[in-house]
Amino acid sequence: MYLRSNNGMGKRAPWAASVFALSALVCSLSVQAQALSKLLQLPEMPKLPHNLQIHGFASQSWLMSSGNNNFFGPSSSGSGSFDFRELGLNASMRPLSRLQFSAQMLSRTAGQGSPGNVRLDYGFMDYTYFSGETSQLGIRLGRMKNPLGFYNDTRDVPFTRPSILLPQSIYFDRTRKLAIAADGVHLYGEYRSDLGDISFQAGVVRPLVRGDETEAAVFGGQRPGHLAPEISYVGRVNYELDGGRVRLAISATQLNVDYAPNSDNLLQAGSLRFTPLVFSAQYNAERWSITSEYALRHLQLNNFGAIRDMDYYGESYYFQGAYRFTPAWEGFVRYDVLLTDKDDPYGKKWVAENPRARTGLADTRFAKDMTVGLRWNVTPEFMLRVEYHHVNGNGWLSTLDNPNLNNHSRDVSQRWDLFSILGSYRF
Amino acid sequence: MTIRKNIARYSLFVCLLFATSYAGIARAVEPYEIVTHPSVNEKTLSKSSLRAIFGMRLHAWPDGTAIRVFVMRDDAPLHASFSKEQLNVFPYQLRLAWDRLVFSGTGQAPDTVASPEEMLSKVASTPGAIGYLTKSKTDGRVNVPEIK
């Protein structure tokens, strides 16, 4: 099923990865049953052959928002939204010290954009070509997570996120499929010294673009044709000083997607090129961490006919501070800004281009989100979180959850609040 | 103005309070050593190798044997002391680094043991194993490399 929902993986991408994923899943179910009966002894796992490791997570959130601004389901309704659920199960095996197989199945429910279908999140073979005391070089083949910023690689795992919702300016949930993973080949390497560790990942891939979510993000709604992935490039360089006290990263990606109009009598066979450049920095002390990321997002749309050719830069950034009161309690504050077009921060020029259709809609061109939140590690395996957002702008609201977002009958507010609670278990 | 000053004073007081309680948590542990399986030939290990090994980024000993890493639970005092003193990182950083490897498929997590006794028996019986153990619990079944 996941084969169909994700980009015809079965047709062109390495089939071996999906076969491995299936067998890992079947195998993992029996292992999981054993694990459940030994729940009290966790995290000690049953002895598994060939360094086989099974890990997973399950999380459930509740969201409540003001006005009529819906995020991840009917969050503005009286009872809020429970439509945010993440379930993942992965297996990895290292038959040789140089060779690893890994795969993860993921089910994600997040409003209308993610219906919760089970799909292959990643599945690949990793071969370390060279490994020494201070350096290594290797290759990965299959479906890998795109190295983008600090959080994209594990964006659906609540334990690895700084908050319930990642900063939406950079980690848009609206366009996640385009950015999350891709099929192809990656090279990676690392060099460690007293002056710090430098590592890189670089890949040639085909992005995952099928599905309503990507179409809604590109066209603001569904079209009769379909989007087709083209050869794309991903890359990231990381620098870590003193075991991660200071972490710096630069990520550069160029995603290419074509549109096949089929019976679409409005749009022609256009092409889309999305080129985000992300700078990331983090400082980690015992009690506190500060993190900031800045993204310059170059978007080009060409030859769609009815949609005018576009070429502009979006800008995103956030500042985030986290404080660990005790190892079990952590609080954070974040200010997050999204500008759809950095030369038109409040959407004025965009409205002026077509005042009849766009007057009153300028708030879809930006979003400024002030967030505070609290995390409680009840046990190492179970975590609770709460957070509160005050948002000015609707730049990252989805048209799937807010069908009237882009027309005059809309009832969303420019300034709105979002409250959320999350519980997450991992093993 | 006075109110602002008072708020500043109060916040400072709260911070100090947390700081002192935190220091209380990081209580001293008995002397400990890095221990390896007897088949591991390394007599000395550099700090950077140790960090790469426990960061799960170095997978084999120089002779090609696969490295098997054993750790205590994140909240074990010995784990906290070992992380800070030998690796110069905090337990939360190690956990995040392992999670990034495990949940992106680019690496694996170390094996967790529940007690010093289990640490000794696992390291002594698993070829390529490395872990850490209080000196009083160590015996001749494991090697003790020097850390430089």
Interface residues (C-beta under 8 A of the other chain):
Chain A: P43 E44 N51 Q53 H55 F57 G88 N90 S92 R94 L96 S97 R98 Q100 S102 A103 Q104 Y122 G123 F124 D126 T128 S131 E133 T134 Q136 R140 M144 K145 D153 T154 V157 F159 T160 Y188 E190 R192 S193 D194 D242 G243 G244 R245 N284 E286 R287 R324 F325 T326 P327 P380
Chain B: F18 A19 S21 Y22 I25 S46 S48 S49 R51 A52 G55 R57 L58 H59 A60 P62 G64 T65 A66 I67 R73 D74 D75 L87 N88 V89 F90 P91 Y92 Q93 L96 A97 D99 R100 V102 F103 S104 G105 T106 G107 Q108 A109 T112 V113 A114
